[in-house]
């Protein structure tokens, strides 16, 4: 499956950061919320949309998914790779780092959404 990863889209603010993953038939919008004087990640939400921006509802009828607990720790670990010295200087495979991030969200989408 082809995808396009957009980290930290241009309309991001310091305490609210947007990411997007666009697949062949749908896209995932990710919102990170930071809180405190020394900004700490306090909340991560994502939702799935069609390519023409129609929101896809989850199996239970809700729209957004809040990433929490173990999944939040995994998300932070995956996000930390993008800020690392090794990633910025191409000492590790960028493609592998991006695929790990995308696979994490693809797993979450498959678990919570019924895509036709």
Secondary structure, DSSP 8 states (H G I E B T S, - for coil): --EEEE-S-TT-BTTEEEEEEEESSEEEEEEEEEETTTTEEEEEEEEEEETTS-EE--TTS---EEE-THHHHHHHHHHHHHTSHHHHTTSS-HHHHHHHHHHHHHHHHHHH----
